[in-house]
């Protein structure tokens, strides 16, 4: 039984290592790390990978203002959080 539990957590860790993390919410995305940037949904050059929900929000408003509000750096500049 203990081997199954250990095996489960090892597999979970391996799965987490395969996928990108959202730079805003720090959640796992469905984008694999080995996928070329040009083919990714929700990738912003200079900021990083976003989850689907964050990218949808950015599409609704200026991505610059959204990243600035969350304190995400873009192009080497670290923005202060407005929240």
C-alpha positions in Angstrom: 0.0 0.0 0.0 2.8 2.4 0.9 4.5 1.8 -2.5 1.2 2.9 -4.2 1.1 6.1 -2.2 4.7 6.9 -3.0 4.2 6.0 -6.6 1.2 8.4 -6.9 3.1 11.3 -5.5 6.1 10.7 -7.7 3.8 10.6 -10.8 2.1 13.8 -9.7 5.5 15.5 -9.3 6.6 14.4 -12.7 3.3 15.6 -14.2 3.8 19.0 -12.6 7.3 19.3 -14.1 5.9 18.8 -17.6 3.6 21.7 -17.6 4.0 25.5 -17.3 2.9 27.5 -14.3 0.8 30.7 -14.7 3.0 33.7 -13.8 0.0 35.4 -12.1 -1.9 32.7 -10.2 1.0 30.2 -9.9 -1.4 27.4 -11.0 -0.5 24.6 -13.4 -1.5 25.3 -17.0 -2.3 22.8 -19.7 0.7 24.0 -21.7 3.7 21.6 -21.8 7.1 23.1 -21.1 8.5 21.5 -24.3 5.9 23.2 -26.5 7.4 26.0 -28.7 6.5 29.5 -27.5 5.1 30.4 -30.9 2.5 27.6 -30.6 1.4 28.4 -27.0 -1.9 29.9 -26.0 -1.6 32.5 -23.3 2.1 33.2 -23.6 3.2 36.9 -23.4 6.8 37.5 -24.4 8.7 39.2 -21.6 6.1 38.2 -19.0 5.7 34.4 -19.4 2.9 31.8 -19.5 -0.6 32.6 -18.3 -3.4 30.2 -17.5 -6.5 30.3 -19.7 -8.5 32.4 -17.2 -5.8 35.1 -16.8 -5.2 35.3 -20.6 -8.9 35.8 -21.2 -8.9 38.7 -18.6 -6.0 40.3 -20.4 -7.8 40.0 -23.8 -10.7 41.9 -22.2 -8.5 44.8 -21.0 -5.0 46.1 -21.7 -2.5 43.4 -20.9 0.0 46.0 -19.7 -2.4 47.3 -17.0 -3.4 43.8 -16.0 0.3 42.7 -15.5 1.0 46.0 -13.7 -1.9 45.4 -11.3 -0.6 42.0 -10.4 3.0 43.2 -9.9 4.4 41.1 -12.8 7.5 42.4 -14.5 7.5 43.0 -18.2 10.6 43.8 -20.2 12.8 43.8 -17.1 10.7 46.3 -15.2 9.1 45.2 -12.0 5.7 46.8 -11.4 4.3 47.4 -8.0 1.0 45.9 -7.1 -2.0 48.2 -7.2 -4.1 45.8 -5.0 
